């Protein structure tokens, strides 16, 4: 692969090793549910991943996030109880042949993980008019999701697993964490060291879904315009790079 420095001769480019470390982190990130260990997360490691989250991009630089770090077993149990209630309801929403598969999946690690982190969005942090949010009002929510992804990738680079628990009623979560009415919980994350990382996402391994081909998801200039002569080289490159991610994955 050509690198940035070779193409642009700029000193702000990353080295080949640095670039590959980023791709390795991205392609080895997993949603962790059942492999958490009880080992404590050192404060310096936790601090680094929180700093990474805080440096996410945000609309109008409003930085709408807060981070609730949860160590209390009592609080975790409240959240877990909310998960169990919602999970039972969720199982009934799927077709009969998928319900058994759903119920066999482990979809959280709330109790097992040493730390849980809830990332929230304060939609009023910068006042009613925010640069970049004047017409797409949900941009602050999307900004907070960027903080989630930053934390997730930084955690993976530190050898930590992260699992996002989304099967819970929002009000139940707010009640458990004493979150004010005007604050929106975006992500409830289980964080900790793990026994191993899976090579593939667990839902893919379980046969729930397969990864879609990238070339089927790209349009050009207009919705549903998939191919044109000018873009054929890019499509061919994407198809030839089908194994690009695999070269970075080394876990069973």
Legacy VTK file of the C-alpha trace (Angstrom):
# vtk DataFile Version 3.0
C-alpha trace
ASCII
DATASET POLYDATA
POINTS 252 float
0.000 0.000 0.000
1.209 3.479 -0.799
1.294 5.687 2.239
0.439 9.330 2.784
4.053 10.467 3.044
4.941 8.900 -0.323
1.951 10.494 -2.036
2.045 13.923 -0.446
5.526 14.242 1.101
3.944 15.674 4.250
5.295 15.262 7.778
1.778 15.069 9.268
1.345 11.610 7.752
1.459 8.498 9.932
4.075 5.825 9.443
3.151 2.479 7.886
3.228 0.827 11.327
1.007 3.516 12.838
-1.477 3.241 9.997
-1.604 -0.529 10.237
-2.126 -0.335 13.998
-5.245 1.754 13.379
-6.649 -0.736 10.875
-5.800 -3.597 13.225
-7.752 -1.901 16.001
-10.764 -1.258 13.765
-10.950 -4.749 12.312
-10.441 -6.476 15.671
-13.051 -4.441 17.562
-15.815 -6.690 18.850
-19.038 -6.325 20.818
-18.072 -8.314 23.912
-20.696 -10.052 26.022
-19.448 -13.257 27.633
-15.664 -13.124 27.916
-15.172 -10.541 30.671
-12.632 -11.153 33.430
-12.816 -9.707 36.932
-9.423 -7.973 36.684
-9.584 -4.312 37.642
-8.959 -1.674 35.000
-6.079 0.593 36.127
-7.030 4.239 36.474
-4.432 5.334 33.919
-5.942 3.034 31.296
-9.478 4.182 32.109
-8.333 7.791 31.938
-6.834 7.301 28.485
-9.953 5.790 26.946
-12.115 8.540 28.475
-9.774 11.172 27.030
-10.099 9.460 23.644
-13.888 9.609 23.913
-13.774 13.275 24.908
-11.777 14.082 21.766
-14.499 12.882 19.414
-15.807 15.323 16.805
-18.962 17.190 17.804
-21.322 19.514 15.987
-20.546 23.141 16.777
-17.851 21.842 19.159
-20.671 21.504 21.697
-19.181 18.348 23.327
-22.622 17.226 24.511
-21.472 14.106 26.302
-21.115 13.084 29.914
-19.626 9.822 31.158
-21.154 7.974 34.111
-18.569 5.467 35.398
-20.351 2.659 37.245
-18.585 0.356 39.674
-21.436 -0.216 42.155
-22.792 -3.769 42.185
-26.148 -2.418 43.331
-26.406 -0.052 40.378
-25.305 -2.748 37.942
-27.990 -5.039 39.308
-30.682 -2.415 38.733
-29.573 -2.050 35.136
-29.358 -5.822 34.717
-32.895 -6.217 36.003
-34.019 -3.720 33.375
-32.169 -5.664 30.705
-33.804 -8.956 31.707
-37.269 -7.432 31.480
-36.623 -5.885 28.060
-34.823 -8.978 26.768
-37.803 -11.190 27.574
-40.036 -8.800 25.661
-37.585 -8.627 22.750
-37.500 -12.413 22.321
-41.233 -12.441 21.637
-40.818 -9.928 18.805
-38.969 -12.329 16.514
-40.435 -15.042 14.341
-40.856 -18.401 16.029
-37.905 -20.105 14.335
-35.550 -17.345 15.496
-36.708 -17.114 19.089
-34.658 -20.116 20.224
-31.547 -18.676 18.590
-32.213 -15.295 20.190
-32.668 -16.770 23.666
-29.410 -18.710 23.332
-27.432 -15.533 22.670
-25.660 -13.777 25.529
-26.343 -10.122 24.880
-24.756 -8.332 27.849
-21.967 -8.471 30.427
-23.354 -5.990 32.930
-22.555 -7.916 36.100
-19.375 -9.636 34.930
-17.545 -6.569 33.618
-15.689 -4.591 36.299
-16.808 -1.218 34.968
-19.893 -0.023 33.143
-19.953 3.381 31.440
-23.070 5.247 30.383
-22.477 7.954 27.784
-25.171 10.613 27.657
-26.081 13.618 25.527
-26.956 17.038 26.944
-28.877 18.539 24.053
-29.012 22.012 25.638
-25.317 22.335 26.416
-24.601 25.059 23.861
-27.956 26.800 23.900
-30.761 26.623 21.335
-28.693 27.569 18.268
-25.637 25.451 17.549
-23.422 25.775 14.494
-24.172 22.783 12.300
-27.343 21.780 14.185
-29.565 24.550 12.875
-31.255 22.307 10.321
-30.382 18.726 11.261
-31.462 18.720 14.880
-30.122 15.260 15.676
-26.476 16.132 15.051
-25.730 16.309 18.782
-26.936 12.728 19.182
-24.725 11.595 16.321
-21.798 13.488 17.845
-22.207 11.540 21.065
-22.135 8.284 19.118
-18.737 9.408 17.782
-17.553 9.569 21.402
-18.792 5.999 21.873
-16.791 4.817 18.880
-13.657 6.653 20.025
-13.890 5.001 23.435
-14.521 1.596 21.880
-11.492 1.750 19.596
-9.223 3.151 22.313
-10.380 0.388 24.657
-9.571 -2.243 22.034
-6.109 -0.764 21.591
-5.655 -1.085 25.374
-6.712 -4.747 25.286
-10.131 -4.041 26.802
-13.413 -5.464 25.589
-16.523 -3.313 25.271
-20.137 -4.418 24.950
-22.995 -2.034 24.122
-26.220 -2.875 25.970
-29.190 -1.483 24.053
-31.896 -3.929 25.147
-33.320 -1.857 27.962
-36.086 0.715 28.225
-34.653 4.196 28.213
-36.675 5.328 31.220
-35.570 2.272 33.206
-31.961 3.185 32.532
-32.549 6.822 33.469
-34.213 5.789 36.731
-31.374 3.402 37.620
-28.726 6.088 37.061
-30.708 9.120 38.273
-30.365 10.778 34.859
-32.381 14.031 34.555
-35.324 14.175 32.172
-33.568 16.501 29.730
-30.471 14.283 29.356
-30.499 11.488 26.759
-28.653 8.229 27.501
-26.939 7.198 24.268
-24.905 4.109 25.176
-24.596 1.785 28.147
-21.229 0.069 27.848
-19.726 -2.912 29.665
-15.943 -2.552 29.838
-13.198 -4.892 31.026
-10.356 -7.227 30.212
-11.429 -10.418 28.460
-10.345 -14.025 28.121
-10.295 -13.706 24.324
-11.680 -11.807 21.359
-13.682 -13.598 18.709
-12.383 -13.641 15.155
-15.822 -12.698 13.825
-18.771 -10.850 15.369
-20.748 -13.278 17.522
-24.003 -12.699 15.630
-22.242 -13.602 12.394
-20.812 -16.770 13.913
-24.232 -17.698 15.310
-25.750 -17.397 11.852
-27.946 -14.423 12.745
-26.603 -12.178 9.985
-23.788 -12.193 7.438
-21.612 -9.222 6.585
-22.957 -7.528 3.481
-20.650 -7.008 0.482
-19.324 -3.446 0.538
-19.744 -3.015 -3.205
-23.500 -3.554 -2.827
-23.740 -0.633 -0.397
-22.094 2.096 -2.467
-23.998 4.448 -4.781
-22.607 7.189 -7.015
-24.049 10.686 -7.314
-27.661 9.515 -6.850
-29.469 7.023 -4.627
-29.415 3.510 -6.103
-26.921 4.440 -8.849
-24.425 1.634 -8.355
-22.284 1.531 -11.450
-20.957 3.879 -14.049
-17.929 3.780 -16.300
-16.082 6.461 -14.313
-16.287 4.488 -11.074
-15.607 1.004 -12.423
-11.976 1.093 -11.275
-13.021 1.858 -7.692
-15.568 -0.969 -7.658
-12.991 -3.381 -9.023
-10.533 -2.247 -6.345
-13.114 -2.761 -3.592
-13.900 -6.232 -4.908
-10.211 -7.135 -5.071
-9.724 -5.874 -1.500
-12.349 -8.268 -0.128
-9.726 -9.837 2.129
-8.260 -6.531 3.343
-9.709 -6.831 6.846
-8.686 -10.467 7.231
-4.971 -9.680 7.110
-5.308 -7.779 10.392
-7.456 -10.311 12.287
-5.517 -12.812 14.344
-7.842 -13.960 17.118
-9.927 -17.133 17.486
LINES 1 253
252 0 1 2 3 4 5 6 7 8 9 10 11 12 13 14 15 16 17 18 19 20 21 22 23 24 25 26 27 28 29 30 31 32 33 34 35 36 37 38 39 40 41 42 43 44 45 46 47 48 49 50 51 52 53 54 55 56 57 58 59 60 61 62 63 64 65 66 67 68 69 70 71 72 73 74 75 76 77 78 79 80 81 82 83 84 85 86 87 88 89 90 91 92 93 94 95 96 97 98 99 100 101 102 103 104 105 106 107 108 109 110 111 112 113 114 115 116 117 118 119 120 121 122 123 124 125 126 127 128 129 130 131 132 133 134 135 136 137 138 139 140 141 142 143 144 145 146 147 148 149 150 151 152 153 154 155 156 157 158 159 160 161 162 163 164 165 166 167 168 169 170 171 172 173 174 175 176 177 178 179 180 181 182 183 184 185 186 187 188 189 190 191 192 193 194 195 196 197 198 199 200 201 202 203 204 205 206 207 208 209 210 211 212 213 214 215 216 217 218 219 220 221 222 223 224 225 226 227 228 229 230 231 232 233 234 235 236 237 238 239 240 241 242 243 244 245 246 247 248 249 250 251
